[in-house]
Amino acid sequence: MAAGKPRLRIPIRDQIEMRWESLEDLLEADHPARIVWAAVCTLDLKSWLSEIKAIERHVGRDATDPRLLVALWVFATLKGIGSARELARLCAECLPYQWLCGGVSVNYHMLSDFRSQGGEKWDELLTQIVATLLEAELVKMDRVAQDGMKVRASAGNGSFRRRGRLEEFLEAAREQVETLKKLAEEDGAELTRRQRAARERAARLRQQRIEEAMRECEELQKQREATAKQSRRKVNEARASTTDPQARIMKFADGGCRPGYNVQYATDTESGVIVGVEVTNAGNDGAQLPPMLDQLEERYERVPAEALVDGGFTTTETIDQATERGCTVYAPVKDEEKQRAAGTDPHARKKWDSDATAAWRSRMGTEAAKLIYGLRAQTAELVNAQCRNRGLQHMPVRGQPRCRIIALLFAITHNLTVMERLRSAPAKTAV
């Protein structure tokens, strides 16, 4: 065998090549991005389109198609992306996002503003999706399961302050705003106009947040005093966050107490479609069912015949109010095993029970009711778990209205994926 240096094929990466390929050719035919785009294209986005001032035969820069922005956020949510900056980076570097953009440039300001400034529009979009499925009889909404989950707010424990400390912060914030104004007038050359505007804007926003924190603090103090009159307990001085004034300290599933929001989803048990969304700063679920029933009636002009909830929802007031709305409640009786151990029938009427509460207590003693309640775990809890897996662990925005948009976006993303499955189910059955 002849000795010598082996001949090898070595990678040459600086060689310039001409490639004739389109984005359409590069992305596989069954990629989820295509499914998301196809689903979004079926939606009516007239609420966004009606606000666009750039129209035919008039001057102005072309607006970005709202279908693109909705599709980007839905696909990003599906992949667990909640940051506008990260989404903008992916649109420049990652093929599926590039395919969605199709050469249209986006930046994080555009993406962030589109998401945070469209509260009513996202709400209408959820209603439109569910109403379409109701009309097609793919969703019946005869029975819904509701569950809440705590989501960490974008605020730290150390940002919560009492009224006295908030007054000090407010005075300092006002002084900072005035100082920045004077510096801009005295020495305009020290900073650029954009830098001065950014600093003044940041100072004003901090002042506004502190003022809002003071209002929240006063409101929370009134609520505590009203509750203390009934329980005769000592009232602790209320605190509010200077970062996210509407957030509250809540007890999470792991036993820890952190700033958070309570995200409520109502899910159709037969289809798995989310039909109602709410975000509150209440630390428990005790009063959350009646407002959800009111929301469903306002959205779809109907109230579900049955509601499946866990024990945290079952108060006398909640059951009475749900019954008045024509909704039958299925929820476990509290301390059922303890009552049995004490020789008490947990399903017998108590002396403080209303007629609706007594009927609920008796109903939950039947096997039929227990079978119906078993559907809650495979709907409400499954939906919550899927949202957790997609990144609903920490709110990427501040303020209850914006956090509600995040919850709506997760619901819309979930519903679009379920809608695709529901619409394809008959064709599969026929085969």
C-alpha positions in Angstrom: 0.0 0.0 0.0 1.4 3.4 -1.0 2.3 5.7 1.9 1.2 9.3 1.7 -1.0 12.0 3.1 -4.7 11.1 3.0 -7.0 13.1 0.6 -10.0 14.4 2.6 -13.1 16.4 1.8 -12.7 19.5 4.0 -15.6 21.9 4.8 -15.2 25.3 3.1 -17.5 27.7 4.7 -16.4 31.0 3.1 -17.4 29.8 -0.4 -20.1 32.0 -1.9 -23.0 30.1 -3.4 -26.2 31.1 -5.1 -29.2 29.4 -3.7 -32.6 29.8 -5.4 -35.0 28.9 -2.6 -38.0 30.8 -1.2 -39.2 30.7 2.4 -42.2 28.7 1.2 -39.8 26.0 0.0 -37.7 26.0 3.1 -40.5 25.4 5.7 -41.9 21.8 5.7 -45.5 21.5 4.7 -46.9 20.3 8.0 -45.0 22.8 10.2 -47.1 24.3 13.1 -46.4 27.8 11.9 -48.4 27.0 8.8 -51.3 25.7 10.9 -51.2 28.8 13.1 -51.3 31.1 10.0 -54.1 29.2 8.4 -56.2 29.4 11.6 -55.5 33.1 12.1 -56.5 33.8 8.4 -60.0 32.5 9.2 -60.5 35.2 11.9 -62.2 38.6 11.4 -59.7 41.2 12.6 -61.9 44.2 11.7 -61.3 45.8 15.2 -57.6 46.2 14.3 -58.2 47.0 10.6 -60.7 49.8 11.4 -57.9 51.7 13.3 -55.5 51.8 10.3 -55.3 55.2 8.8 -53.2 54.2 5.7 -55.9 53.4 3.1 -56.0 53.3 -0.7 -55.7 56.5 -2.6 -54.4 58.3 0.5 -50.8 59.1 1.5 -49.1 57.3 4.4 -46.9 54.4 5.1 -48.4 50.9 4.8 -49.5 49.4 8.1 -48.4 45.9 9.2 -51.0 43.3 8.6 -52.7 42.5 12.0 -53.0 38.9 10.9 -49.2 38.7 11.0 -48.9 40.2 14.5 -51.6 38.0 15.9 -50.0 34.9 14.3 -46.6 35.8 15.6 -47.9 36.1 19.2 -50.0 33.0 18.9 -47.1 30.9 17.6 -44.7 32.5 20.2 -47.2 31.6 23.0 -47.4 28.1 21.6 -43.6 27.8 21.9 -43.4 29.4 25.4 -42.1 32.8 24.3 -43.5 35.8 26.2 -40.8 38.5 25.6 -41.3 41.0 22.8 -37.5 41.3 22.5 -37.0 37.6 22.2 -39.8 37.4 19.6 -38.3 40.2 17.5 -34.9 38.3 17.6 -36.5 35.1 16.5 -38.2 36.9 13.6 -34.8 37.9 12.4 -33.0 34.5 13.0 -35.4 31.6 13.1 -37.0 30.1 10.0 -40.6 29.5 11.2 -40.9 33.1 12.4 -39.2 34.4 9.2 -41.8 32.4 7.2 -44.6 34.0 9.1 -43.1 37.5 8.5 -42.5 36.8 4.8 -40.1 39.7 4.5 -42.1 42.1 6.7 -39.8 43.7 9.3 -41.0 43.9 12.9 -39.4 45.3 16.1 -40.0 44.7 19.7 -41.8 48.1 20.2 -44.3 47.2 17.5 -44.8 43.7 19.0 -45.1 44.9 22.5 -47.5 47.7 21.7 -49.7 45.5 19.6 -50.1 43.0 22.5 -50.5 45.5 25.3 -52.7 48.1 23.7 -55.4 45.7 22.3 -57.2 44.7 25.4 -60.8 44.8 24.0 -59.7 43.5 20.7 -58.2 40.3 22.2 -61.4 39.9 24.2 -63.5 40.2 21.1 -61.3 37.7 19.4 -61.9 35.1 22.1 -65.6 35.7 21.8 -65.5 35.4 18.0 -63.6 32.1 18.1 -66.0 30.5 20.6 -69.1 31.9 19.0 -68.0 30.4 15.6 -67.6 27.0 17.3 -70.9 27.4 19.0 -72.6 28.2 15.7 -70.9 25.1 14.1 -72.1 23.0 17.1 -68.6 22.0 17.8 -69.0 23.6 21.3 -72.2 23.3 23.3 -71.3 25.0 26.5 -73.9 23.0 28.5 -71.4 22.2 31.1 -68.2 24.2 32.0 -65.4 23.5 34.5 -63.8 26.5 36.1 -60.5 26.6 37.9 -58.0 29.3 39.1 -54.3 29.4 39.1 -51.8 31.7 40.7 -49.4 33.4 38.4 -46.3 35.3 39.6 -46.6 39.1 39.1 -43.8 41.2 37.7 -43.0 42.6 41.1 -40.8 41.7 44.1 -41.8 41.2 47.7 -39.6 44.2 48.6 -41.6 46.6 46.4 -44.6 46.4 48.8 -44.8 49.5 51.1 -47.2 51.0 53.6 -48.8 54.4 53.1 -46.3 56.4 55.1 -43.4 55.1 53.1 -45.3 55.6 49.8 -45.8 59.2 50.6 -42.0 59.6 51.0 -41.4 57.9 47.7 -44.1 60.1 46.0 -42.4 63.3 47.2 -39.0 62.0 46.0 -40.5 61.1 42.6 -42.1 64.5 42.1 -38.8 66.2 43.0 -37.0 64.0 40.4 -39.4 65.0 37.7 -39.0 68.7 38.5 -35.2 68.3 38.6 -35.1 66.7 35.2 -37.2 69.5 33.7 -34.9 72.1 35.1 -31.8 70.3 33.9 -33.2 70.1 30.4 -33.9 73.9 30.4 -30.6 74.9 31.8 -28.2 72.6 29.9 -29.8 71.1 26.9 -26.5 70.0 25.4 -25.6 67.5 28.2 -27.9 64.8 26.9 -29.5 64.2 23.6 -33.2 65.0 23.2 -34.1 61.3 23.1 -32.1 60.6 26.3 -33.8 63.5 28.1 -37.3 62.4 27.0 -36.5 58.8 28.1 -35.5 59.9 31.6 -38.4 62.2 32.0 -40.8 59.5 30.9 -39.3 57.0 33.3 -39.6 59.5 36.2 -43.2 60.3 35.3 -44.1 56.6 35.1 -42.6 55.9 38.5 -44.6 58.8 40.0 -47.8 57.5 38.4 -47.1 54.0 39.8 -46.6 55.3 43.3 -49.8 57.4 43.1 -51.7 54.3 42.0 -50.0 52.3 44.8 -51.4 54.8 47.3 -54.9 54.5 45.9 -54.7 50.7 46.0 -53.4 50.9 49.6 -56.4 53.0 50.7 -58.8 50.7 49.0 -57.2 47.6 50.5 -57.2 49.2 53.9 -61.0 49.9 53.6 -61.6 46.2 52.6 -59.6 44.9 55.6 -61.4 47.2 58.0 -64.8 46.1 56.7 -63.8 42.4 57.1 -62.3 43.0 60.6 -65.7 44.4 61.8 -67.2 41.0 61.1 -64.4 38.8 62.3 -63.3 41.1 65.1 -59.7 40.6 64.3 -56.9 43.2 64.4 -56.4 45.1 61.2 -52.8 45.1 59.8 -51.8 48.1 57.8 -52.2 47.5 54.1 -49.3 47.5 51.7 -49.1 48.0 47.9 -46.3 47.5 45.4 -44.5 50.4 43.8 -43.7 48.2 40.8 -47.2 46.7 40.1 -49.7 48.4 42.4 -52.6 46.0 41.5 -50.6 42.8 42.4 -51.2 41.2 45.7 -49.2 38.9 48.0 -50.8 35.4 47.5 -50.1 31.9 48.8 -49.0 29.7 45.9 -49.3 25.9 45.5 -45.8 25.3 46.8 -46.7 27.0 50.1 -44.7 30.2 49.4 -46.2 33.7 49.5 -45.3 35.9 46.5 -46.8 38.8 44.5 -49.3 37.4 42.0 -52.5 37.4 40.1 -55.4 34.8 40.1 -56.1 33.6 36.5 -59.5 32.1 36.1 -60.4 29.9 33.1 -63.8 28.4 32.3 -63.6 25.4 30.0 -66.3 23.6 28.0 -66.0 20.0 29.3 -67.0 18.3 26.1 -64.7 20.1 23.6 -61.9 21.4 25.9 -62.4 25.0 24.6 -61.8 27.9 26.9 -65.0 30.0 26.9 -64.3 32.5 29.7 -61.2 34.3 31.0 -60.7 36.6 34.0 -57.7 37.8 36.0 -58.2 39.1 39.6 -56.0 39.9 42.5 -58.2 38.0 44.9 -56.2 35.5 46.9 -58.9 32.8 46.8 -61.6 31.5 44.5 -64.6 31.9 46.8 -66.4 34.6 44.8 -65.2 33.8 41.3 -68.0 31.7 39.9 -70.9 34.2 39.6 -68.8 36.9 37.8 -67.7 34.2 35.3 -71.3 33.1 34.7 -72.2 36.8 34.1 -69.2 37.0 31.6 -70.4 34.0 29.7 -73.9 35.4 29.4 -72.6 38.7 28.2 -70.3 37.0 25.6 -72.7 34.3 24.3 -76.1 35.2 25.6 -76.4 31.9 27.4 -75.5 30.5 30.9 -74.2 26.9 31.2 -76.6 24.5 32.8 -73.9 23.0 35.0 -70.6 24.3 36.5 -67.9 22.1 37.9 -65.6 23.8 40.5 -63.4 22.7 43.3 -64.0 23.2 47.0 -62.4 26.6 47.1 -65.4 28.0 45.1 -68.1 26.6 47.4 -69.5 29.3 49.6 -73.2 29.7 50.4 -73.3 33.0 48.5 -71.7 31.4 45.4 -74.0 28.5 45.2 -77.1 30.7 45.8 -76.0 33.1 43.1 -75.2 30.4 40.6 -78.6 28.8 41.2 -80.4 32.1 40.7 -78.7 32.2 37.2 -80.0 28.8 36.4 -76.7 27.0 36.8 -76.3 23.8 38.8 -73.1 23.6 40.8 -71.0 20.4 41.2 -68.3 20.7 43.8 -67.0 18.5 46.6 -68.3 18.9 50.1 -65.7 20.3 52.4 -64.2 18.0 55.1 -66.4 15.1 54.0 -64.1 12.4 55.6 -63.8 14.4 58.9 -67.6 14.7 59.1 -68.0 10.9 58.5 -65.4 10.2 61.2 -67.3 12.4 63.6 -70.5 10.5 62.9 -72.1 13.3 60.8 -73.7 12.8 57.4 -71.8 15.3 55.2 -74.6 15.4 52.7 -77.4 16.1 55.2 -78.8 19.7 55.4 -77.1 22.0 57.9 -79.0 24.5 59.9 -77.3 27.4 58.1 -77.9 26.0 54.6 -80.1 27.8 52.1 -82.3 25.7 49.9 -79.8 25.9 47.0 -76.9 24.9 49.3 -78.9 22.0 50.8 -79.7 20.8 47.3 -76.0 20.9 46.3 -75.0 19.1 49.5 -77.6 16.3 48.8 -76.7 16.1 45.1 -73.0 15.5 45.8 -73.9 12.4 47.8 -75.0 10.6 44.6 -72.8 8.6 42.3 -74.1 10.4 39.2 -72.9 13.8 40.7 -69.5 12.3 41.5 -69.1 11.0 37.9 -70.0 14.4 36.5 -67.6 16.2 38.9 -64.8 13.8 37.7 -64.9 15.6 34.3 -63.4 18.7 35.9 -59.9 17.2 36.3 -59.6 16.3 32.6 -60.7 19.7 31.4 -60.0 22.6 33.8 -56.9 21.1 35.3 -55.6 19.9 32.0 -56.1 23.4 30.5 -54.2 25.0 33.4 -51.4 22.5 33.0 -51.0 23.1 29.3 -50.9 26.9 29.9 -48.2 26.3 32.5 -46.2 24.2 30.1 -46.4 27.1 27.5 -45.0 29.5 30.0 -47.8 30.9 32.1 -45.6 30.9 35.2 -44.7 34.6 35.4 -46.5 37.6 34.0 -44.3 39.4 31.4 -46.3 42.7 31.9 -47.5 44.8 34.8 -51.0 45.9 35.8 -54.2 43.8 35.9 -55.6 44.9 32.5 -52.4 43.9 30.7 -52.1 40.7 32.6 -55.6 39.9 31.5 -54.4 40.3 27.9 -51.7 37.7 28.6 -54.4 35.3 29.9 -56.6 36.0 26.9 -53.6 35.3 24.5 -53.0 31.9 26.1 -56.7 31.1 25.8 -56.8 32.1 22.2 -53.7 30.1 21.4 -55.3 27.0 23.2 -58.6 27.5 21.4 -57.0 27.8 17.9 -55.2 24.5 18.4 -58.3 22.8 19.7 -60.4 24.3 16.8 -58.1 22.7 14.3 -58.6 19.3 16.0 -62.4 19.7 16.2 -62.7 20.7 12.6 -60.6 17.8 11.4 -62.3 15.2 13.6 -65.4 14.6 11.4 -63.1 14.0 8.3 -61.1 11.4 10.3 -64.3 9.7 11.5 -65.7 9.5 8.0 -62.6 7.7 6.8 
